Structures are given as C-alpha cells and as structure tokens.
C-alpha cells in the first residue's frame, strides 16, 4: 500500500463525518420547518401566526385557539415526531442487525403482535368486566397493542435463542411463522366483528395521529425517547457487526448482548409507536436506506439522522393526510404507502442492478 493509499482512508472518513454533520444541521432545520407547518395546518380557521401575535402583544387567546393549538395540534405534533423517529431508528437498527437494507421492525414480530392485540381489544373488549374497562378507559386498544407487540417479541426471542446464543436466521424464519399465526387469528376475529368494529379495525390498521392527546404523549413519548436514545449507543457495535459476527467478536464487541439490546430497543420503540398510531409502513425501510446513500453506513451518524428524517417524513405525511381531502382526514398509513412504495421498488431494482441512479 502506498503513502497515498494510507492517506485516502482518513480523508474519506473525514469527508463522511463532515457530510454527516452537515446532514444533522439540514435535517434538524427541515424538521423545525415541518413542525411549524404542522402546527399551522388544520381544517379549522385557527391561525398559528395570529395566536403567536397575541402572545407577543400580551392579548388573551380565544377558547378555540387554545383548544386547537394546545390540545389538538401540539400533542399531535409531538406524537408524530416521536412515532416517526422510533420507526426510522428501529428500521436502521434492524437493518444493521440483519445486515440487510430491506429489513424492518416487523421482522421481530412487533407489528403482527401489536395488530393482533389491537384487534382483540376492539372485537372482544366488550367482554371485559365493567370495572376493568373503566380503569383502562379509552386506552384499551393502545395498551393491548403494546402488550401484544412485547409478548410476540419475547416469544420470538425465546424461540431463536439457544444456549445463550440468538440466531438471526432463526429469528427471521420464526418471525414469518409468528406473523402468519397472528394473521390467522386476526382473520378469525375480523370475521366475528360487527360493522362498527370493522370500521375501527380498518382505521386503526391504516394508521393515524388523529387520536393524539396529552395522555398518550405522557405515556408513549418517554418510552419511545428512552429507546431511541439507547439505540444511539449501539452504533459502534452495529458497525462491527457489519463485518460478521465472528469478526465483531474478535474486535471485542459483545455480540449476544448487542443482539439482545437491539431486539429489546426495537420492541419498546416500535411497540409504543404502533400502540398510539396504528400501522404505519415504509418509514422504517426507506429512511435508513436513503441516509446510507446520502451520508454512508456509519451507524454513529446514521441512527440520529434517521430519527430526524423519520420524524420529518411522518410529520410531512400527516400534513398531507390533513389537507388532501380536507375537512376530512386520510389515514396516514395510506400516505406513507403511496410515497414509500415507489422508493421501496427503486431500492429493489437498484440492488439488482436494474437501475443505476
């Protein structure tokens, strides 16, 4: 290796770090702009700028302005950022763990388990004792979805772990089987549902932030925040895992502990997100892949950038869902599917060498 070759690697690393720092700034700025637009967007005539003007001049806000901005749009904004960040970061972690850019959080069974939990709550919730329904209140579906996601993840982890070692290949196959089983049970419950329950199931399955409240923010956002921040500490381990488990172990990376932590983090973040927003697809697949193309595969920068871009894209999709058929609202999962499916198809074609851009 020549002197020039020895200098090339540090220069490339520095270029990637500079590019990643620039991406941090641009993505943070883009998120700030999107958040302002989210607060200013809605079917009512309430103006964010008018309310800000009143706050500056010391005038009192009207009841409508307080309710719309404080009780409806602001919790929706916070919940949207948390859900988008959790899905994108979970996708990046799963792609690093499986060493496959097409992996997503659904591979650990969170989506299937959460979906089944929500369907059980919607269809069979009326069979619960009255006192329990009074305690849980309007959050029965969310609690049931979160519990279902965690339970499916624990089952999958137990099945794929033997003698203290977790097999990623076994986890993938077991995840497919668990998803099929959850789908079969869900199909039986859907067949039993009445018309109103079918409407609720359809709307929940498509995903929405329409039910955002401060109570959901208080319950879900801290859990999502802890999981997302914890994922940032997996960067070096996921970088080493990209070289293979044996090589990562020789580099001193605790591979089994890394896999266990990654699975639990994804389960917590995705389970909480799905519980409060329903099924929202493509964020976890598309965001990490686009960032790898733009800033490189280093997980130390990929994970925080994924959180920023995921939050931005979900807020953008939410804005579109509120405007496209206003004053009605389109489920946000439809918007992410329409925007994400062409990108996903492009990723597949690019991996097969059928496209070069």
PALUM-820963 format. One line per field, with one value per residue (C-alpha): x, y, z. Coordinates in steps of 0.001 Angstrom, whole numbers. Example, Ala and Ser with C-alpha at 12.3 -4.5 7.8 and 13.67 -1.06 7.14 Angstrom:
<atoms>
east = 12300:13670
north = -4500:-1060
up = 7800:7140
</atoms>
This chain:
<atoms>
east = 0:1444:1551:-1276:-3405:-2705:-3876:-7019:-8835:-8567:-9605:-12659:-13591:-13265:-15373:-18102:-18015:-18289:-21142:-22876:-22524:-23990:-26816:-27510:-27890:-30015:-32264:-32751:-33659:-36035:-37696:-38150:-39798:-42050:-43052:-44094:-46118:-47761:-48830:-50156:-52102:-55640:-59230:-60239:-59653:-57348:-54104:-50791:-49409:-52393:-52026:-48289:-49057:-51454:-48872:-46286:-48649:-49998:-53548:-55551:-56131:-59669:-61022:-60965:-57307:-56266:-58133:-56958:-53312:-52661:-54969:-55107:-52207:-49351:-49808:-50274:-47002:-45066:-46551:-45861:-42202:-41809:-43519:-41586:-38259:-38977:-39958:-36948:-34435:-35939:-35593:-31945:-31201:-32904:-31094:-27801:-28636:-29731:-27096:-29849:-31100:-34571:-35141:-37746:-39106:-41790:-39172:-39152:-42912:-43815:-46193:-48006:-48315:-49451:-52001:-53410:-53542:-55466:-57917:-58536:-59269:-61608:-63566:-63550:-63178:-66891:-66458:-64153:-65525:-67006:-64568:-61579:-62981:-63492:-59883:-58401:-60824:-60209:-56694:-57665:-56621:-53267:-52431:-53490:-51439:-48335:-48719:-49244:-46116:-43971:-45369:-44696:-41148:-40440:-41783:-39692:-36575:-37067:-37562:-34465:-32153:-30448:-27641:-27334:-26888:-29530:-29704:-30648:-31651:-33935:-35408:-36264:-37979:-39751:-40906:-42516:-44276:-45398:-46714:-48691:-50172:-51113:-52666:-54751:-56060:-56716:-58693:-60925:-61595:-62262:-64804:-66539:-66577:-69672:-69849:-68665:-65809:-64773:-64629:-62463:-60185:-59781:-58958:-56518:-54763:-54148:-52546:-53438:-52400:-55955:-56349:-53297:-53839:-51590:-52303:-50913:-47926:-47146:-47397:-45711:-43139:-40905:-40727:-40002:-37448:-35560:-35490:-34350:-31581:-30468:-30171:-27526:-25155:-25406:-23637:-20148:-21480:-23625:-20643:-18592:-21452:-21445:-18156:-19783:-20463:-17122:-15129:-17184:-16483:-12732:-12953:-14230:-17895:-20290:-22340:-25011:-25571:-25733:-28389:-30458:-30277:-31166:-34227:-35492:-34959:-36818:-39631:-40030:-39839:-41986:-44471:-45136:-45352:-47776:-49870:-50621:-50646:-51667:-49932:-47693:-45439:-42331:-40774:-38560:-37374:-36992:-35416:-32283:-31611:-31818:-29481:-26940:-26860:-26503:-24132:-22663:-23252:-21716:-24377:-22975:-24340:-26991:-29116:-29530:-30037:-32699:-34517:-34563:-35576:-38162:-39824:-39802:-41266:-44045:-44999:-44971:-47208:-49521:-49808:-50718:-53283:-54995:-55033:-55677:-59383:-59992:-62000:-61959:-58707:-56948:-55271:-51577:-50608:-52101:-49949:-46721:-47573:-48172:-44935:-42827:-43754:-42077:-38940:-39002:-39384:-36448:-34351:-35115:-34324:-31126:-29938:-30470:-28550:-31576:-31241:-28059:-29326
north = 0:3385:6555:7969:4904:5336:8946:8097:6234:9063:11592:9509:9133:12884:13572:11271:12912:16373:15186:13630:16846:18840:16335:16817:20560:20325:17605:19499:22648:20691:19144:22581:23940:20884:21162:24796:23842:21039:23463:25870:23237:22138:22227:24984:28666:28926:30683:29876:33258:35085:33210:33976:37644:37677:36039:38635:41566:40061:39557:36589:33645:32626:29313:27947:28915:27312:24086:23752:24704:23375:20364:19115:20215:20330:16792:15565:17242:15738:12283:12430:13285:10503:7868:8837:8814:5465:3730:5065:4275:813:167:1269:-983:-3985:-3449:-3297:-6378:-8447:-6824:-6307:-2882:-4327:-5361:-3532:-3632:-6104:-8868:-9133:-9676:-6345:-5287:-8622:-8913:-5314:-5704:-8840:-7139:-4200:-6489:-8482:-5250:-3907:-7118:-8666:-5564:-5556:-8912:-7427:-6646:-3158:-2143:-3037:-1075:1896:1689:1402:3870:4865:3407:-259:-617:1110:-963:-4178:-3370:-2585:-5756:-7833:-6397:-7095:-10596:-11560:-10208:-12183:-15379:-14803:-14120:-17298:-19405:-18045:-18199:-21432:-21884:-18152:-17512:-15819:-16953:-14106:-16574:-18468:-15180:-14264:-17591:-17609:-14049:-15111:-18019:-15832:-13213:-15848:-17196:-13714:-13041:-16208:-15398:-11817:-13106:-15154:-12139:-9883:-12421:-12179:-8356:-6244:-3249:-650:-2849:-3397:378:739:-2095:-601:2866:1570:-696:2192:4316:7792:10531:11829:10389:12199:13508:14718:11479:9438:11776:11325:7528:6866:9605:8880:5189:5995:8620:6225:3543:5941:7463:3988:2937:5615:3636:645:2458:1043:-2457:-2408:-1122:-4082:-6496:-5447:-7368:-10574:-11936:-13742:-10667:-8467:-10843:-10728:-6935:-7171:-6480:-8431:-9784:-11610:-8637:-6375:-8530:-8735:-4976:-4244:-6510:-5057:-1485:-2123:-3865:-966:1809:149:-1299:2106:3759:1228:1312:5043:5469:2136:522:2927:1350:2134:4688:2013:696:3812:6303:4314:3256:6820:8038:5314:6506:10133:10009:6499:3377:4591:3865:6501:9151:7073:6500:10153:11227:8523:9916:13409:12320:9821:12487:14916:12487:11362:14960:15721:12726:13833:17312:15772:13484:16524:18607:16195:15617:18431:18831:15011:13219:10461:7711:8485:4903:5377:8466:6743:3743:5912:7833:4923:2115:3704:4314:726:-550:1633:143:-3384:-2518:-749:-3749:-5980:-3564:-2742:982:2978:6171
up = 0:-978:1116:-982:-178:3545:3355:1395:4215:6817:4183:3242:6903:7416:4342:5652:9084:7544:5334:8359:10402:7546:7322:11062:10566:7442:8836:12112:10173:7930:10982:12565:9404:9089:12760:12272:9200:11188:13910:11288:9322:10028:8807:11242:10653:13671:12719:14380:13385:14831:18106:18249:17600:20542:22799:21824:22416:25629:24341:25562:23246:22449:23699:20149:19681:22970:22241:18623:19135:22629:22969:19343:17161:19696:21119:17556:16579:19490:18995:15241:15781:18349:16191:13051:14893:16547:13292:11383:14138:14649:10927:10969:13953:12363:9057:10915:12966:9944:7684:5111:3928:3310:6937:9010:12600:11568:11451:15261:15338:16924:14166:13975:17748:18189:15413:16997:20389:18953:17128:20334:22215:19531:18935:22412:24577:25408:27175:29818:33286:33582:36326:34136:31190:33496:34679:31197:29635:26034:26035:25937:22290:22884:25964:24258:21139:23191:25257:22101:20490:23542:24019:20402:20656:23825:22228:19120:21183:23209:20107:18356:21407:22379:24895:25276:21554:19388:15766:13430:10701:13097:14244:10660:9973:13321:12703:9428:11153:14052:11658:9764:13005:14193:10796:11003:14485:13398:10423:12713:14937:11948:10696:14093:14136:13514:11160:13679:14814:11210:10713:13818:12687:9226:10513:13141:10651:8255:10952:12138:14550:14851:18343:19755:23286:26078:27951:25046:24816:28501:28253:24891:24311:27355:26428:22783:23792:26078:23379:20637:22776:23892:20252:19674:21909:19559:16707:17178:17780:14640:12653:13840:13216:9561:9244:10518:13991:14261:13268:15602:18487:17735:17832:21410:20681:22960:20053:22067:24361:21309:19644:22816:23375:19741:19846:23140:21945:18706:20572:23008:20422:17761:20226:21783:18366:16905:20074:19745:15960:14423:11464:9526:6936:4864:7256:8819:5464:3345:5762:6763:3170:1841:4566:3796:206:1280:4272:4412:6544:9838:12466:14834:12488:10726:13834:14940:11330:10947:13989:12460:8962:10221:12360:9437:6914:9229:10034:6306:5606:8406:6885:3519:5173:6706:3546:687:1432:3973:6121:6295:7083:5153:7247:7386:6546:3077:2505:3620:1436:-1644:-1078:175:-2210:-5294:-3244:-1987:-5553:-6617:-3788:-5024:-8638:-7631:-5589:-8636:-10845:-12999:-12279:-11738:-10131
</atoms>
